[in-house]
């Protein structure tokens, strides 16, 4: 049952909101709140009732509800949602009415590209089929007209006999792409098919048997054919977007594919460096490899706290962007480095550009969310982070870590602790933020013990001060944040 209200249409089955200009980006919780309000347009819905409907069985602070209502108000026409002080919220727009689902406006297509099967008979060749899959994901990710599931979640189904409808349900997508790759000497065979998960109709399929030198043409054709089929589901015309050949050196490209496989995982990202360096050495004008190398170089700062990696990452990114100004990961690396150099406004420009170039990359979205948090835009940061998770629903660690930080800075300490508790392995900064949360919630002994453990976790800085801890783990544009956190830590500090 779909509902139409004013110039909007709520599509329950596909959990989509269609506005006057097409699909509206809406978080899952905001969608549920809107659905509850539209179901009873003449009534005031109490906050407790909304919590029970949207967060059943969870303890959620009132500010969480306010954030989502605020997001809805920004997306809808003015005055559609009103606050009835002391009671709750009410839908106050044009009267909603039921419409047939098949008359609804076309929705924004959502798609998952499953990892192509390695048919070479050699497990060592898996990097090649994985790399081709990632390249297609990245290219489709450039289309703002689609929502593309990230590599991390799609690759959860690697090496399995998958039911397309089940996969689509788990990932929340309408379309699924499957394929296989067989690489034998200097020839490559690629098979691919696009399936509508709801009807199980095969919308398009193709086989390619080409020389290795044609691999980029194959990827372009696959991307454009998928885009052309899905474009029929939107009101936006898809222009031909053939990319420039990234490199003429096949050995450089194979090294790059090996690097992509490693760079996709937090635990192995640094291991991608020698393969990227080899690709750059073989083809100094391979902008994509340089851009990824700049990202890997910059992110090494997370493991070492050595600002030298930020300097070198920024330098490599500059070279990559001189070769190709539209390399999203070059802008990401620049934004990452500038952010941790505390040059927040410059970082904002770089990360905005990275998102514009690849609006479907969950890591790029999460990095911009981190920046929004560092400049005090907590509500926007939470919405951006939720959009990142929508594109990578199986990502857990980084999402919970970032969410905990954002909630701590927003003063939502209990929710922040719940988020940190869901992490399988805690990070040094999550431990600092958890200590602050416990202190503010009156758990003084727990906070003091946590702070003592934090002090002992810096063997490279014996006798580290509270200022030193905050300088290592807390980033923010507003100096008042550091003053407030220092005062909190001083209150529970009990050094030996």
Secondary structure, 3 states (H helix, E strand, C coil): CEEEECCEEEECCCCEEEECCEEECCCHHHHHHHHHHHHCCCCCEEHHHHHHHHCCCCCCCHHHHHHHHHHHHHHCCCCCEEEECCCEEEECCCCCEEECHHHCCCCCCEEEECCCEECCCCHHHHHHHHHHHHHHHHHHHCCCCCEECCHHHHHHHCCCCCCHHHHHHHHCCCEEEEEEEEEECCEEEEEEEEEECCCCEEEEEEEEEEEHHHHHHHHHHHHHHHHHHHHCCCCCCCCCCCCCCCCCCHHHHHHHHHHHHHHCCCCCHHHHHHHHHHHHHHCCCCHHHHHHHHHHHHHCHHHHCCHHHHHHHHHHHHHHHHHCCCCHHHHHHHHHHHHHCCCHHHHHHHHHHHHHHCCCCHHHHHHHHHHHHHCCCHHHHHHHHHHHHHHCCCCCHHHHHHHHHHHHHCCCHHHHHHHHHCCCCCCHHHHHHHHHHHHHCCCHHHHHHHHHHHHHCCCCCCCCCHHHHHHHHCCCCCHHHHHHHHHHHHHHCCCC
